[in-house]
Amino acid sequence: MPPEGALDEETRTLIYLASALAASSQACIQAMANKAKKQGIAPEKVLETVRIVRFALATKVVGDAEPVFEAMAQEKK
């Protein structure tokens, strides 16, 4: 990660971790988990990041299922 930017290093690490989780990039997940530990980021912040990703991906699945819901609703008419 480039060191410059408007975000502090901890925030950047958590965003990078969230992106790696969402993309299922195992190498990046491991690297960011290690970096978070090295930076001393509170476990509560890391867990909150994981929860945010979980909810975002759950919302994506529901959104992606719209055609399924529409097909089921048309079938009942």
N, C-alpha and C positions, 0 to 999 in steps of 0.2 A: 504494500500500500504506500502511495506517496505520502510523505510526512506533512505536507502543507495542506491547508484547507480551513474552513470555518468551524469544523467540528473538532471537539477534543478527541484525543486518542482512544479513550474508553468508549465513547459513543461510536466512533468509527469501527472499532473492533466488534461491538455488539451488532451493528448494522451488517458488517461483513459476515458475522456468524449467522445472522438471520437469513441473509442471501444464500449462504452456503447450504443451510438447512433446507430452504425452499427449493434449491436446485439439486438437492441430494448429492452434493459434491463431497464425498467422504474425505478426500485429502484436505480440502479447505475447512471442513468441519473440524477435523483433528487439529489442523494448524491454528484455527481460531480458538478452539478450546484450550490449547496449550498457551496461546498468547493471552487469553483472558486470565488464566491461572497465573502466568508470569506477571501480568500487570496488577494482580491483586484485586480484580473486579469481584465484587460481592456475589456469592452464589445466588442470592435472591435476584440480582439483576440478570444473571445468565438464565435462570429459570423463567423469569418474566419474558425474556427474549424468546425462549422456546415456546412459551404459551402463546405469545403474539403470533408466531409463525403457525402454530397449530390452528388457531382460530382463523387466520387468513387463508390457510389451505382448505379448511373445512368450508369456509364461505365460497371459495372457488369451486369446490366440488358441487355445492348446492347450485351455484350459478350455472355451471356447466351442465347440470341435469335438467335445466329448463325445458329442452325438447322432450325429455322423458315425461315430465309433468304435463306438458301440453298434450302429448299423445295419449296419456292416460285420461285426461279430462275430456278429450274429443271422443274417446271410446265410450264414455258413459252417456253421451248425448244421444 
